[in-house]
Amino acid sequence: MSLSQTRSYSYTISGSHIDAMVLLARHLLESYVMTYVS
């Protein structure tokens, strides 16, 4: 099984959950950066 196949397989199983985690992580990172910089 190639890496791309494994990745697409994982996304198919829990794609929405991964998207939510990415959005949450991005939001927390942006909030942390804004607080730390300013």
N, C-alpha and C positions, 0 to 999 in steps of 0.2 A: 504493500500500500504506500503510495507516494504521499509526500507532505501535503500537497494541495488536496488530495482526496480525503486525508484525515481531517484537514481543516474544514472543508465543506461539510463533511459528515458531522463534525462537532457543531457547526453552525446550524445544521438542519435540526439537530436534537434540541439545542438550547440557544437558538439565535436571538430570540427576543430577550432572554435573560442576559446574554453577553452584551447586547446593545444597551440595556439598562445599566449594566455595570460600567460600561465605557462612558456613558453620558454622566453618570454619577461621579466617576473618578475625574473626568474632565472638569466638572463643575467644582469639585472640591479642590482640585489643583489650581484652577483659576482663582478661586476665593483665597487660597493660601498665598499665591503669588501676589495678588493685589494687596493683601494685608501685610505681607513681608516687605514688599517694595515701598509701599507708602506708609 
